[in-house]
Amino acid sequence: LLEGGFDAVIFCNEGDRPYQLHAGLEASAVMTRVATECRPTDRPFGVDFLWDAQCALAIAVGSGASFMREVVTGTWESDMGLWNPDAATLLRSRRNFGRDDLAIFANITPEFASGIGQRSPAQMATSTVVSSLADVILVSGPMAGSEPDVRTVADVREAVDPSVPVLLNTGAKAATIAQYFKYADGCIVGSDLKRDGYTWNEVDPERVKRFIDAARSA
């Protein structure tokens, strides 16, 4: 990924299935060790822990990350059960750690989950920025490797303050990234870079090059 020219990398426990809503201490310890030993020295890196934002914050602080990604707002019916993120505690913990510079990338359409309520993704994104002070908004499809509707990304971009980046969080593909970059300010990509485009396979350098070329062109 570094040799391919990505602007940043993110460490995530993507293969750590079944996922947990409340991580154990060993998860924080192991992920922090991995991120610290493998972090790049020439560009930013971030961390995530599926699906515990407090754990992601701890890993980010311990490893010196520039950003973290997680679901921080809403109430969700999910594969992992009922899910109630707590943005208030998260941001107060960030302040207590002295890491107000740590950017929080907030996923407003989480995979493997559906919202309890009637608000649209655009409405969720707006309130997540205004009330929960997210630094970046992420728009996802229904699962890893699956893209959201382009119109959803466009609606979120139109609704959110222009100073707040909106990124495509899942489903970024070399073949279709141009249509998303009409609205998204960037993307997080994993599956399309893997052998055969399968999420849990290893990274394929040829697919990395193909994606980077398509994204830069777009």
Secondary structure as the mmCIF struct_conf table of DSSP 4:
data_model
#
loop_
_struct_conf.conf_type_id
_struct_conf.id
_struct_conf.beg_label_comp_id
_struct_conf.beg_label_asym_id
_struct_conf.beg_label_seq_id
_struct_conf.end_label_comp_id
_struct_conf.end_label_asym_id
_struct_conf.end_label_seq_id
TURN_TY1_P TURN_TY1_P1 LEU A 2 GLY A 5
BEND BEND1 ASP A 7 ASP A 7
STRN STRN1 VAL A 9 CYS A 12
TURN_TY1_P TURN_TY1_P2 GLU A 14 GLY A 15
HELX_LH_PP_P HELX_LH_PP_P1 ARG A 17 ARG A 17
BEND BEND2 PRO A 18 PRO A 18
HELX_LH_PP_P HELX_LH_PP_P2 TYR A 19 TYR A 19
BEND BEND3 LEU A 21 HIS A 22
HELX_RH_AL_P HELX_RH_AL_P1 LEU A 25 CYS A 38
BEND BEND4 THR A 41 ARG A 43
STRN STRN2 PHE A 45 ASP A 48
TURN_TY1_P TURN_TY1_P3 LEU A 50 TRP A 51
HELX_RH_AL_P HELX_RH_AL_P2 ALA A 53 SER A 63
TURN_TY1_P TURN_TY1_P4 GLY A 64 GLY A 64
BEND BEND5 SER A 66 SER A 66
STRN STRN3 PHE A 67 GLU A 70
BEND BEND6 THR A 73 GLY A 74
STRN STRN4 TRP A 76 SER A 78
TURN_TY1_P TURN_TY1_P5 ASP A 79 MET A 80
STRN STRN5 GLY A 81 TRP A 83
HELX_RH_AL_P HELX_RH_AL_P3 ALA A 87 ASN A 96
TURN_TY1_P TURN_TY1_P6 PHE A 97 GLY A 98
TURN_TY1_P TURN_TY1_P7 ASP A 100 ASP A 101
BEND BEND7 LEU A 102 LEU A 102
STRN STRN6 ALA A 103 ASN A 107
BEND BEND8 ILE A 108 THR A 109
TURN_TY1_P TURN_TY1_P8 GLU A 111 PHE A 112
STRN STRN7 ALA A 113 GLY A 115
BEND BEND9 ILE A 116 GLN A 118
HELX_RH_AL_P HELX_RH_AL_P4 PRO A 121 VAL A 130
TURN_TY1_P TURN_TY1_P9 SER A 131 SER A 132
BEND BEND10 ASP A 135 ASP A 135
STRN STRN8 VAL A 136 VAL A 139
BEND BEND11 PRO A 142 MET A 143
TURN_TY1_P TURN_TY1_P10 ALA A 144 GLY A 145
HELX_LH_PP_P HELX_LH_PP_P3 SER A 146 ASP A 149
HELX_RH_AL_P HELX_RH_AL_P5 VAL A 150 ALA A 159
BEND BEND12 VAL A 160 VAL A 160
TURN_TY1_P TURN_TY1_P11 PRO A 162 SER A 163
BEND BEND13 VAL A 164 VAL A 164
STRN STRN9 VAL A 166 LEU A 168
BEND BEND14 THR A 170 THR A 170
TURN_TY1_P TURN_TY1_P12 ALA A 174 THR A 176
HELX_RH_AL_P HELX_RH_AL_P6 ILE A 177 TYR A 180
TURN_TY1_P TURN_TY1_P13 PHE A 181 TYR A 183
BEND BEND15 ASP A 185 ASP A 185
STRN STRN10 GLY A 186 CYS A 187
HELX_RH_3T_P HELX_RH_3T_P1 SER A 191 LEU A 193
STRN STRN11 LYS A 194 LYS A 194
HELX_RH_3T_P HELX_RH_3T_P2 ARG A 195 GLY A 197
TURN_TY1_P TURN_TY1_P14 THR A 199 TRP A 200
BEND BEND16 ASN A 201 ASN A 201
HELX_LH_PP_P HELX_LH_PP_P4 GLU A 202 GLU A 202
STRN STRN12 VAL A 203 VAL A 203
HELX_RH_AL_P HELX_RH_AL_P7 PRO A 205 SER A 217
#
